[in-house]
Amino acid sequence: MQTPVPWVGSVPAGSAELPLPDQLHPDAAAHHRIGERFAALDFGSGGPFAAEDASAPL
């Protein structure tokens, strides 16, 4: 059984704040937010690429 996508058939969450100019591709501000969230999830504490020693430079 597939997990339903909550925004299919409606407006995606956050679209009022960061609309998709062509209804498909994010603009510069949305790309910036995607990058911030990716970095926090993947390189932040507990992420798969987190530094073992938080004081060590990346």
CORGIFEN-V19769 format. One record per helix or strand. SS is the DSSP state (helix for helix, strand for strand). FROM is the first residue (numbers start at 1). LEN is the number of residues. If there is no record, write none. Layout:
BEGIN
SS|FROM|LEN ; SS|FROM|LEN
END
This chain:
BEGIN
helix|28|16
END
